[in-house]
Amino acid sequence: MTDRYSALSLFKEGLRGHKGWKQAWRSPEPQSHYDVIIIGGGGHGLATAYYLAKVHGIRRVAVLEKGWIGGGNTGRNTTTIRSNYFYPESVALYDFSLKLYEGLSKELNYNIMLSQRGVATVAHSDAEMEISARIVNAMQINGTDAELMTRDQIIAKAPLLNQSNTARYPIFGGVWQGRAGVARHDAVAWGYARAADRLGVDIIQGCEVSGFLIEGGRCAGVETSRGTIRADRVGLAVAGHSSVVAEKAGFKLPLHIYTLQAMVSEPVKPCLDTVLLYPGTGTYVSQSDKGEMIIGGGIDRVPSYAQRGNPPVQETVIAGLLEMFPSFGQLKMLRQWGGIVDVTPDSSPLIGPSPLPGLYLNCGWGTGGFKAIPAGGYLLAHLLATGDHHPISRPFDLDRFERCRLIDEAAGSGIAH
């Protein structure tokens, strides 16, 4: 370990107000022309820029961010990473992302704090156990890890669970994916940003896109708050704002926008070393390295762009938590937040060319965007570099709605987080 990263170094920087650290990435002025522009400086946009430079050798790339790096959904999620989906197309996508996550700290030379502590989805009836068995079989057939667990095995994973025979949502067993887990969301964004910057990518914050340059029926660049920037190709990775930006390009996307809320409790001693989900209530919970309980639930079905919560949803989520863990009744909540999610009719993402030639889409991730950051970036980079789909992204093209080839994971896996 070098002195710069030693404990003594950290102590010395603290004494002088942390004024000696170098910037993790540059803050350049935008150039007039790039090979590729990425709209959106969240995880997917930064990952796209990194893989364009690293895998395809395209380094004249600009990432345009309206606010600051990681200030949108990338910093407003519950950090869960998993690939326990039902359909083979979904498992291929999310397991590809999980595999990239497994090597990401080494790849980026930046600790993303990946913790593969496993995810357990609890079944509350014999009928749900039958569905759980189907999901496990599908996952194993599709090439990812899965195990059908008994009641005793679930309780062994989380001994504080409500084990009463009179519980409203009794424990019958569930689905276990051991490779799943959590990672530090900020670290994922910072790691990709730093690595992309070192490969020559321009990361431009405070640069809002207000319109598109369209020449000969093709996207030729963007109009921004910092001037006109031309590009050969443009990628769109702005999550819940995808519909708004698409309208500026002259087309509509089949998306509905909702707020997904979450909250964090006061820190307590370690008592939960996995991620747990109760489909009966929609509540899921994990414990952070600092001891906080990270708690989430279903989306608020009132369309909204608000990045905040509301008391009715909070009440529903906390009630679900207390069904799981009655002993958590005295926990104090520290803070809550909301992220805006873009949901397609089949609850699967949109990856592919847009109706405007030269503009490519990465959106519609709903509540699954964080877990898909590496794959989403890799696949959009492939599209931008080659003009063609990667085999994994082809099923998620916008044309699947015309071809009636939906991938309905809301019905298939029964969960959307």
C-alpha angles and dihedrals in degrees: 000000000000122000090251091066099033125112089249090054091052090049092050092049090051091055092054096044096260090284096137099068119109121230113270090220137006127262101216129177112252117262121226094245138023134178089234135012120199115201108210130046098213127107097288094047094047092045090051091053092047095051092045089057099036103038103027102028093235104141104158088090131136126200109204116202124183093206127007134315111284093000095126130054093328088071094036107064141087095252098234118156121193144134101207096134131138109226121069092233091056095045090050090052100043096038089052087054092047091051090051089049090053091063099029100103090056092041094054097031086232128109108241089180095237110188114187095200095146134245124249121197107196124219119214103193144022089262091054090049088056090052089046090055090052091051092049091049091049093048093049092047089049091054107256132111119269138152133191107227130202125228092262092050092052092049090049088057092051113017093180093065118120101269098175117132087221094054114132089231106033122196115250098159132277152201120300127196109183098189092058122093143117140296135193105270097205091048091055091055094043093046093053092043094052093045093047092048091053089055091055102265115148112229108197117188125190091035113129120194110227100172148343133258108232118189123171090354092302134106108255101171143306141280111230142175085259097050139274116324120189126207140171091229135010129206123203117211107153101125111205093017094058094105092050094050093042090057088057087058091052104256140088128233126213093246137128119200122221139166118248111200132204139168143198129221130214113282118269135175116287110285106141122050100174140048115261130195128188108199089193092068101017090233120137130181143183134171121243125224087256091057098254120138109236107208131186141162143177125322122272102252093215107098109243145151092209116130093206139077134245132219099247093057092042090053091051093049095046091046088055091049092054090051087058098040116017088178089068091068094107096049115122119222114233102189145339135204144174134228124199115237130195112219126195124208091261097037092241127115131263114235120166147055117335126225086265109074112237093029118098130196135228107167146098094079092140108189094343102072101108096053089051100050098110094043094042091052094044094049096045089048089053091052094048093046099044106020089230135094124261107233090250094054098043096086090054096058117129089246091072088087091058091045093046090234098137123172100209104189093163086068097030105052095018093225133079105192 
